[in-house]
Protein backbone atom coordinates (compact mmCIF):
# COMPACT_ATOMS: atom_id res chain seq x y z
CA UNK A 1 0.00 0.00 0.00
CA UNK A 2 1.44 3.36 -1.00
CA UNK A 3 0.92 6.63 0.78
CA UNK A 4 -0.52 9.54 -1.22
CA UNK A 5 1.47 12.64 -0.14
CA UNK A 6 -1.39 14.86 -1.37
CA UNK A 7 -4.10 13.13 0.63
CA UNK A 8 -5.52 15.07 3.56
CA UNK A 9 -4.39 13.91 6.98
CA UNK A 10 -6.65 11.35 8.62
CA UNK A 11 -9.30 12.72 10.92
CA UNK A 12 -8.56 12.54 14.62
CA UNK A 13 -10.43 9.68 16.26
CA UNK A 14 -13.49 10.67 18.21
CA UNK A 15 -13.04 10.55 21.97
CA UNK A 16 -14.45 7.40 23.50
CA UNK A 17 -17.91 7.59 25.03
CA UNK A 18 -18.22 6.02 28.44
CA UNK A 19 -20.69 3.16 28.79
CA UNK A 20 -22.62 5.25 31.27
CA UNK A 21 -22.79 8.40 29.12
CA UNK A 22 -26.20 10.05 29.17
CA UNK A 23 -27.05 9.62 25.51
CA UNK A 24 -30.32 9.59 23.64
CA UNK A 25 -31.02 8.69 20.03
CA UNK A 26 -34.04 10.44 18.54
CA UNK A 27 -35.57 10.17 15.10
CA UNK A 28 -36.44 13.17 12.93
CA UNK A 29 -39.74 13.60 14.80
CA UNK A 30 -38.05 13.75 18.20
CA UNK A 31 -39.18 10.25 19.19
CA UNK A 32 -36.75 8.49 21.52
CA UNK A 33 -35.36 5.37 19.87
CA UNK A 34 -32.57 4.69 22.38
CA UNK A 35 -32.25 5.78 26.02
CA UNK A 36 -28.92 4.91 27.63
CA UNK A 37 -28.35 3.53 31.10
CA UNK A 38 -26.48 6.80 31.73
CA UNK A 39 -29.71 8.73 31.09
CA UNK A 40 -31.58 6.47 33.49
CA UNK A 41 -28.93 7.12 36.14
CA UNK A 42 -28.78 10.88 35.50
CA UNK A 43 -32.50 11.61 35.22
CA UNK A 44 -34.11 8.68 37.03
CA UNK A 45 -36.34 7.74 34.07
CA UNK A 46 -35.81 4.25 32.70
CA UNK A 47 -35.75 3.38 29.01
CA UNK A 48 -39.15 1.68 29.21
CA UNK A 49 -40.73 4.99 30.19
CA UNK A 50 -39.15 7.00 27.33
CA UNK A 51 -38.47 4.84 24.28
CA UNK A 52 -41.26 5.41 21.77
CA UNK A 53 -42.24 8.78 23.27
CA UNK A 54 -41.10 12.20 22.16
CA UNK A 55 -38.06 13.57 23.96
CA UNK A 56 -40.12 16.52 25.16
CA UNK A 57 -41.59 14.13 27.75
CA UNK A 58 -38.63 15.18 29.94
CA UNK A 59 -39.04 18.91 29.20
CA UNK A 60 -41.16 21.06 31.54
CA UNK A 61 -44.74 21.12 30.15
CA UNK A 62 -44.73 24.89 29.57
CA UNK A 63 -41.68 24.52 27.30
CA UNK A 64 -42.65 21.46 25.25
CA UNK A 65 -44.06 23.29 22.24
CA UNK A 66 -40.85 25.30 21.96
CA UNK A 67 -38.80 22.13 22.26
CA UNK A 68 -40.78 20.45 19.47
CA UNK A 69 -40.23 23.51 17.27
CA UNK A 70 -36.50 23.43 18.04
CA UNK A 71 -36.20 19.75 17.13
CA UNK A 72 -38.04 20.39 13.85
CA UNK A 73 -35.75 23.35 13.07
CA UNK A 74 -32.61 21.32 13.83
CA UNK A 75 -33.78 18.48 11.59
CA UNK A 76 -34.39 20.97 8.77
CA UNK A 77 -30.79 22.24 8.92
CA UNK A 78 -28.29 20.58 6.64
CA UNK A 79 -25.34 19.28 8.59
CA UNK A 80 -26.48 20.44 12.03
CA UNK A 81 -23.61 19.30 14.25
CA UNK A 82 -22.80 20.66 17.66
CA UNK A 83 -19.96 18.58 19.05
CA UNK A 84 -19.44 20.88 22.02
CA UNK A 85 -22.13 21.66 24.58
CA UNK A 86 -24.30 24.34 23.01
CA UNK A 87 -26.66 25.34 25.78
CA UNK A 88 -28.34 24.32 29.00
CA UNK A 89 -31.75 22.68 28.73
CA UNK A 90 -34.19 22.14 31.59
CA UNK A 91 -34.96 18.49 32.25
CA UNK A 92 -37.70 17.12 34.50
CA UNK A 93 -36.15 14.37 36.61
CA UNK A 94 -38.11 11.38 37.90
CA UNK A 95 -38.21 12.99 41.35
CA UNK A 96 -40.06 15.98 39.82
CA UNK A 97 -37.12 18.37 40.12
CA UNK A 98 -36.23 20.46 37.07
CA UNK A 99 -32.50 20.83 36.54
CA UNK A 100 -30.52 22.53 33.77
CA UNK A 101 -28.22 20.21 31.82
CA UNK A 102 -25.66 21.19 29.20
CA UNK A 103 -26.08 19.10 26.07
CA UNK A 104 -24.49 18.53 22.71
CA UNK A 105 -26.26 17.24 19.64
CA UNK A 106 -24.98 15.54 16.51
CA UNK A 107 -27.44 15.29 13.64
CA UNK A 108 -27.81 12.09 11.66
CA UNK A 109 -28.42 12.67 7.96
CA UNK A 110 -29.46 10.73 4.89
CA UNK A 111 -27.45 10.74 1.65
CA UNK A 112 -28.99 14.11 0.72
CA UNK A 113 -28.01 15.82 3.98
CA UNK A 114 -31.54 15.82 5.37
CA UNK A 115 -31.87 15.31 9.09
CA UNK A 116 -33.07 11.84 10.03
CA UNK A 117 -32.39 12.00 13.75
CA UNK A 118 -29.83 13.01 16.31
CA UNK A 119 -27.64 11.71 19.08
CA UNK A 120 -27.95 13.96 22.13
CA UNK A 121 -25.40 13.74 24.94
CA UNK A 122 -26.32 15.31 28.27
CA UNK A 123 -23.79 16.42 30.87
CA UNK A 124 -24.19 16.76 34.64
CA UNK A 125 -26.66 19.37 35.85
CA UNK A 126 -25.62 22.96 36.44
CA UNK A 127 -25.84 23.98 40.10
CA UNK A 128 -29.06 25.89 40.87
CA UNK A 129 -28.43 29.59 40.34
CA UNK A 130 -25.01 28.77 38.90
CA UNK A 131 -23.63 29.41 35.49
CA UNK A 132 -21.34 27.56 33.15
CA UNK A 133 -20.92 30.14 30.39
CA UNK A 134 -23.59 28.57 28.20
CA UNK A 135 -26.94 30.14 27.40
CA UNK A 136 -30.17 28.58 28.57
CA UNK A 137 -32.29 27.18 25.76
CA UNK A 138 -35.44 28.46 27.43
CA UNK A 139 -35.16 31.48 29.67
CA UNK A 140 -38.51 31.38 31.40
CA UNK A 141 -38.56 32.74 34.97
CA UNK A 142 -39.86 30.31 37.54
CA UNK A 143 -39.54 27.21 35.36
CA UNK A 144 -35.97 26.20 36.12
CA UNK A 145 -34.30 26.56 39.49
C-alpha positions, 0 to 999 in steps of 0.5 A: 500500500502506498501513501498519497502525499497529497491526501488530507491527513486522517481525521482525529479519532473521536473521543471514546464515550463512556458506557454510562454516558447520558445519551439519547437517540431520537428520530427526525420527529423527536421520538426516543429510539434509544435511552442509555443507562447513563440517562436512566442514572442521571434523570431517574427515568428508565428506558421503558418509560421513554423509548417510543415517546417524544423527547419533550416528555422530559421537558417542563410542560410549559416549554414542550411546544418550543422544544418540538419547534426546536427539534423540527428546526434542527432536523431541517438544517443541513449538517447540524452538528454541535460537538461541544455543549451548546446550551443548558436545557431544563430536564424534569427528573423522575423525582419531579425536580427540574434541573438545567443540563448542558447538552451537545447534539450531533445530527444524523443525515441521509445521503442528501443531507436531510436530518433523520435524527440526532444523538444527544449527549447530556452532561451533569446538571448545572448547580441551581443559580449557577452558570457555566458560560452557556446560554439557557435554551429556554429562559422562562422565569420560575420554570428552572431553578 
